Amino acid sequence: MLPLWLVMGGLVWLGLYLNVDRSVIAGSVLAVGLISNAFAWLLGIIALVPIIGPVIVKVLSIGFIWLLNAVGYLVSYIAIRRGYSKDVLTYRGLTVAIIIGIVIGFVLGKLI
């Protein structure tokens, strides 16, 4: 999997260098990563780190965090389209702070 990640990183760099649309690059990396299970391999490598690795993998696997972030992006998109861009920055900052607080609480709860 390491050569696959190196090739994907090189292609991302090449795409950014050639001014390819970023959504095309992100979609390509997502498709290749899901088809080849490269993301699962990367999480497995992270889980090998003693003590903190398994906790990081558990935090990344929490569906609630992903759902909360996705709803935040959807609401932000709608609000920006309606002209509330300054308010969106405030609320996204609060959302990120809540997510970081939940993650820190989860990690401390697992370690203590």
Order of alpha helices (4+ residues) and beta strands (2+ residues): alpha-alpha-alpha-alpha-alpha-alpha
